């Protein structure tokens, strides 16, 4: 008799043993087929690069959550492209005490550990840190000269890989992951985008391109013997890079390299040019499982286990990939960040309780204060080391919130507003044991997110999250009063001990003559009323919501869409990768955009504007959509200030921000009652 989860997902929960050693303790024993892809949080090591308690807690929670393995990145040379990465190349063994502490903790849950070793190559000055920039071919990247490697350089790097693998084995890791993808050094040799050499390492043949990777593999094997090795390989450099690696090329590369390794996981995208990021860290515009076409082809060509990564964020998709012969195991990163108990909840039959990743890339881009220097070029900026998750308040620095004291007494709590912040506050307060009443002015929870997910084709991840939160509200017996605009009098009469105000925001109405014309509509009023707009659309304001609205309208058949933005950048409130993909989508759909353009007047004919050259412009429009941002509902918010002894403001009614801020502030307000 099988447990129910094995009946539902028989292949996903089948153990996997990998490795060539005849000694069982030197092989990689995976308890099932769900692995965590290489992850680091920028806060998991101290200034010397040694794993700290936050790192132990971060990786330890993934083991607690039931994953078969975790993978921790290590860079060569030290601080070559990223700062604050793990350091284990320590002849004096100072770094190993805490590493073995982590290993013992993770292994207690029968979770294995891998060490990913990578060299930044072209990106060695990624954060402006030390290290000479060299790569496969001479080029310039991010303003830095990158020289072409010679054979002495290759020999040196191969030795560095070997030594680092030796230290990883000494540090207690169960397997080595060699990162040969994503635009890092080795993938520069494997891709025609970056390999322009004329010698025996050039792109004239697959064998040539694999010569340096094979040199590294031989050196690593010399240091670690039969210790299991996993490769990370690109099947595509990003779907906007037709001159990059092809699927056939990847298959042949994997066929050659597979003789030296024990498993390969397939990925795509790269960071040498900005567009490669869009599929390395797929946004909500990318279909889940977009790398399965690559893993399927490689699996047919080699004899070792093949894994796949890339928005493999639900168990049905993962099981289907194995059932259809497209992979032998699956990996996930952002979904593991969103809910470290992903595996445990599947085994417990609680899939509806899995907190879904919304693919906003806050965890990847949120700490970087970079910008788009022009439409499709990234100035990577500097990290702030404040890396949040939009849906998980416990990620990284949020782990401290696990130490918040339990409430001294149970309280009667009112939450006013059922957007993301209000829902989080209600769920958290109920989890703490409080008696919670949630007032919602409409007939459903979700706030603005509900509007977007009901209409925009690319908001499926948001829908999954809102549905999850609605389920949590029901399961915690929160009393929800729908279709009710809560008033201060109503709340005061309820004798609540605490009131959490989450009334949200309202549109900013710019002081433009004609803004009240009959052909003018507010952004949020567009959805569901598209048939009333006419053919020619002009959006005033070029923030993220305006850009997403334009993409939505294009999907509805509109072909004459113009965005007017008075500032320098479009979609400026989005995360770096999200913004980049949004702008690329608009370019592909021929949506016209104008920056540094000030709107002077609107009438029934259209929009009158001026650019920075002082040129007067006219844009004919059947409908003018005002999308100039939101402002807190301050008057409504402040009306609740005396409705209880403890009143907290959260989300957009406090200040307008994003989902992450709403969720975080909702959790904080409820968890500290």
Helices and strands as residue ranges (DSSP letters): H 4-8, E 16-18, G 24-26, E 28-30, E 34-36, H 53-64, E 69-76, H 96-108, E 112-119, G 121-123, E 134-135, E 139-141, E 144-148, H 151-170, E 175-180, H 185-190, H 206-224, E 229-234, H 247-257, G 258-260, E 263-267, G 274-276, H 277-280, H 292-301, E 305-308, H 315-323, E 329-332, H 334-338, H 342-347, G 351-353, H 362-365, E 371-374, E 377-379, G 396-403, E 412-416, H 420-431, E 435-439, H 448-455, H 460-475, E 479-481, H 488-493, E 498-501, E 505-507, E 520-522, G 523-525, G 530-532, E 536-540, H 544-555, E 560-564, H 576-588, E 592-594, E 597-603, E 606-611, E 616-620, E 623-626, E 630-632, H 634-638, E 646-649, G 651-653, H 659-671
